[in-house]
Structure formats: C-alpha cells, structure tokens
Amino acid sequence: MPQQLLKKRIMRRVYTVWALKKLTSPTFMKMLVLVGILKQSFSLVSVPNVIQNSPSLADPLASSEFLSRAFVNTEISVQLLFIAMLAFSFWLIRDALCKPRYS
C-alpha cells in the first residue's frame, strides 16, 4: 500500500473520531435541545406581535410588568417552554464559565 494512501485512510479515521466526539459532547447536545425548544416556542408564539405590543425598553419597569403579565396570562405549554429555555440557557452558561476544556 502506498504511503500517501495509508496516510489518507488514517487521517480520515482520525477526523471521523474527532467529529463524532464533538457531535456527541454534552454541550452540543444541550445546544441542540435549546434550539429545539426555541423552534417549538416560535411555532407557538408570534414574536413580532409580542414585540409590537411590548412597551419601550427605555422604561424597564413597564417592560418587566409587561413580561410578567404576558407570562402569567399565556398557555401552560408556552410557560413550560419558557422555563425550559431559561434552564438550558443557564446550564449552558454555567458549563461555559465553570468547566475546564480538555479537547
């Protein structure tokens, strides 16, 4: 077997193992779940209408009151998706700040 062909086959295997490790990492899986939650949320919530109805961000008191009332008065499925989105977001941020990187 020629040297160049052997090197190509070995490197292909190395890249395959590297890609599989990256795709099955806990952080990637958490991000994948977060993207799924966001996609489901956008199918249930009309974001342009929420933005249109929300008060100006210059008034933080009115904005926080709007967000809390919108959360309380929405369907339970949207509430659960929002809580799951927050939980996964905080989990990802904690992982990014606290865990050492080995690979």
N, C-alpha and C positions, 0 to 999 in steps of 0.2 A: 504494500500500500504506500503510495507516495506520501511524503512528509506533509505537504500542503493539505492534502485531503484529510489526513488524520487530524491535523490541527483544526481544520474547519469543523469536523464532526465533534471534536472535544469542546470547542468553543460554543457550538450550537447547544450542546447539553448544559454547559455552564450557564449560558444565557437563559435557557429554559428553566433551570432550577432557580435562578435569581428572580425571574419574572413570577414564578409560582409562589416564592416566598413573599414577594411584595404584594401580590394579589390576595394572599390569604392572611396577611398581617391583621392583627386586631384593630389597628387604627383604620385601615382601609375598609374593613367590614363595618365599623361604626359609621364611617362616612357614607357608605353605601346605604345603610339603614336610614341615616339622616336625609339623604337625597330621596329615598322612597317616601319618607314621612312628608317632606316638602312637596313632592309631586302630588301626594294624596290631599294635602292641605289646599294646594292651588286648585284642585278639582272641586273642592267643597266651598271654598271662599273666593269671592270676587274681589281680588286685591285692588283693582282700580276703583271700585266703588267704596271700599274701606278708606282708601287714600283720599278720595273726593269728599267723603263725609267727615273725615277727621279734622280737628282744629289745627291751627298753625303750630309748628314745632317751637316757635318762639315763646309760646305760652305753655310751659311744662306742666302746670297744674291742670289746665284744661285737657292736655294730651293724656296725662295719666288717668284722669277721670273718664275720658272717652274710652281708653283702652280697658279699664277695669269694668265699665258698664258693658262694653262690647263683649268682653269675655264672659261675664255673668249671664248675658241675655242670648248667647248663641247656643247651638245644639251641643249635646254632650259629646258627640263624635269629634267636633271641632275643638272642644275643650281638651279632650284626651290627646288629640294630635298635637295641640299646642304644648301641653305638658310634656309629652314625649319628645318633642322637638327641643324644648329647653333642656331636658335631662340629657339628651345625647349631645347637645352643644356644650354643656358644661363638662360632660365626660370627656369630650374631645379636647377641650381647652385644658383640662386637668392633665390629660395624657401628654399634651404638647409641652406643658410647663414643668411637670414633675418627673416624668420618666426619662431615664437615660437612653440614649440612642446607641445601639450596638451595631446596626448594619447600615 
